[in-house]
Amino acid sequence: MLTSSGVAMRLDRLPITRAHKLALVTLAFVFLFEFGDLNTFAYVAPVLTKHLKFSINEVAIVTSAAFLGMAVGAIFGGRISDRIGRKRALLFSTLLFSVFSLVNAAGSSVPTFVMFRFFTGVGLSAMVVSATTYISEVMPGPRRGRMQAAVMAVGLAGIPCMSFSARAIIPLGTDTWRLVFILGSLALLATPALLALPESPRWLVHKNRLSEAETAIARFERGAQPLEPIAEMAQPAAAEAGSTKYRQLFTGRTRKVTLFLAVVWIFQTLGFYGFVAWVPTLLAQHGFSVAESLGFSALTTIGAVPGALLAWPVTDRFGRKVPLVVVALATAASGLAYGLTFNPVAIIVFGFCVNLLIQTFATLLYTYSPELFPTELRNAGHGLVYGTGRLANIFGPMIVATIFASLGYQAVFVYIALCWLIVAATIAIFGPSLGRQTLGRALPTAGYKGNISKDALRAESPSA
């Protein structure tokens, strides 16, 4: 009988096959537009303040609505994916954010943007959670981190592409900003490829759909060199579908994992979007023209792609913990330096460094977070902590707007640096060291002071 341990051993011994490449190319394409769409409102906001007379507080309200949608999409989308499967969740969430990105082009007032950005956010986060979990579950263990980095690197090209597109399009006319949202909807083109993806064999085994799991894993094995049989370790049959309780995330030692990751995601999100979502508007409000602020922002976003690639050589070699701490500290320093200078060259240099480092951190964290949960709760747990960060960031734009109005431009970047310092300290104190392990084996039974889930060990040992 096919078991989760057998699936894990069969997946982890594979090279990157044709089915893996299909998944990587498809998800990279979807991420290209996900990351592009994520920042569209940040690029459009300076124009809305000029032509539609949006105030800074109204920009903050719309941005907060998007993050409320992201929280809903991550929390509920993650749980739905654990019920209906990774593939279907990927398809539905991609359709949702793409369609509503297109609808954003018709926005004309604060209420319409609040509604449209909310539903766009639901789809964006649901897609990210499903995609990163899917990568964790289907990629061979020794290559999992690097494959995540590869997908992120291609996807992150969407940030400078969208930024330079906005820089070129928006100054052409009063309503040309609407074209920026239309660009964000082009992920719809990935629909046929998403339909062609194999489902996660790990998820299928957990749902006791063993014949489908065998078919899916055979697709990943196809094209590999002749593989020697594996001696499968004894393990109970897969649990009945629906037997896992969501409340397990809040009980026993699993609760500590959930709490630890929630704190990391909350302050990472506040620090990340405090910078990314506000820099164009803050520069414009500080005295630079709209064209200058968009130009500076576009140049700094070039750092996003090499940022993801920077994770490639370290993620599977040095684990996750030490690189995450080092990158968080470097981000805090670069963000503070950015806020303390008004020289255009320095703004571009430090902005480039911040964009590079935050994407290195994001790539590492997208790999790290799902690894701490068992298969039956992996997407639900990852979605919950990811969504908690988005939920907290509902207040992030208002915090930035208040700090800017009360204490000025530089104080905003002190706040951003503090967020990243909290992230670094939390991981340094509470984070386990992971990398290259089979899912489930990465969780140590001793020496971690109780912060790793015994439920995960029981559910997935010796592998998942």
Beta strands, then each sheet from edge to edge (+ up, - down):
end
